[in-house]
């Protein structure tokens, strides 16, 4: 699993877009339009970007497929709005 961990504005999403383009994987994000526009500016016109809700509403379609999540913490909050009070994350 590819983990891209760094501070705000450090190029995490850019690295994710590059990884998606190389591997042909879709990205699920809170703001897919922003990521798609960034991908276009980077020269990647074939990167597929969808909303978190699209993934959750079409779980069966992606059940046995590989994909990428932009901002995993935000995705976790999206899945359990108002209920997620904490989590652990190993830094390996």
Secondary structure, 3 states (H helix, E strand, C coil): CCCCCCCCCCCHHHHHHHHHHHHCCCEEECCHHHHHHHHHHCCCCCCCEEEHHHHHHCHHHHCCCCCEECCHHHHHHHHCCCCCCCCCCCCC
